[in-house]
Amino acid sequence: MTVVLLPHPGAGVPPAAIPLIRTARALYTSEVDADRLGAKPAPDVPELLAEAAEHPVVLFAARADDPRVIALREAGARVVEPQPGTGLSHAAWVMDRLRSPGGCPWDAEQTHDSLRQYLVEETYELLEAIEEDDRAALREELGDVLLQVLFHARVAAEHPGDPFDIDTVAAELVAKLVGRHPHVFAGTEKVATAAHQELKWEELKQAEKQRESIVDGVALGQPAAALAGKLGQRTGRADLPAELFPAGSEPGARLFRLAAEARRAGVDPEGELRAVAKRFAADVRAAERAARADGADPVTLGADGWRAYWPRTRSADS
């Protein structure tokens, strides 16, 4: 007895199940398209178990909690799970369905430009989930960021002059990862440390993209603290001295020097600044709660009122 789980309409049959299918006397499906698999709808549980007791039977099912699957599993059936990546294939299939005629009108109208705001928002929500170590939110926000990748790839596939799809995106990613890890995939020189690997990665990128400047490839649209930090890190690899950082006492120059020097020291200035800002916001909320508990309106506190209600323990720690 064998159960093969196919969790979405486009799921392929796992290779491990092929020999079992070939030797089976009967092929059945439960909530899976029977015609596609050359099978027939499964009978009720008692009849299915009786037949499975006499000769090899394969059941294709969509859900692990299907009553037939549970009954066969309890009777000792082998369950062949989907291969890694099956969920990604399903997600791509759903995205295609949403953009196709008869799908979702809103999804069908979106463009790369209209989707930009969501990419930024979802990325920051994922970042917050990581910072808060919220596992449930992390799982959800990773899915939301994945949606943006699938969405943009599907929009790109419809371009009249230069189309490409999610498989092209994935293939280019694979080529990049393999090409930049020759010590793993080609058995070339050994890389002993993460720092060595980072250096080799930058060297390979420089040669790959034929960059003319050490700052080519730095995303200038990223948040300012992160941008200054990245420029500080990138120029540091080329031994550009910190004394050449923007000079002057104006806030912008001072902020740049702080962020660039922090990144060179191995500190993420964007993350550090965000952590301090979040602690400050929490202190503001705590002071407001304390004021309201005393019957005071936070809007009318004034400087002395804020000082009176400011959380002293947090301030001392900070």
Secondary structure, DSSP 8 states (H G I E B T S, - for coil): -EEEE--STT----GGGHHHHHH-SEEEEESS-HHHHT-EE---HHHHHHHHTTS-EEEEES-TT-HHHHHHHHTT-EEE---TTHHHHHHHHHHHHHHSTTS-HHHHH--HHHHHHHHHHHHHHHHHHHHHT-HHHHHHHHHHHHHHHHHHHHHHHT-SSS---HHHHHHHHHHHHHHT-HHHHT--S---SHHHHHHHHHHHHHHHHT-SSTTTT--TTS-HHHHHHHHHHHHHHTT--GGGS--SSSHHHHHHHHHHHHHHTT--HHHHHHHHHHHHHHHHHHHHHHHHHTT--GGG-HHHHHHHHS-HHHHHH-
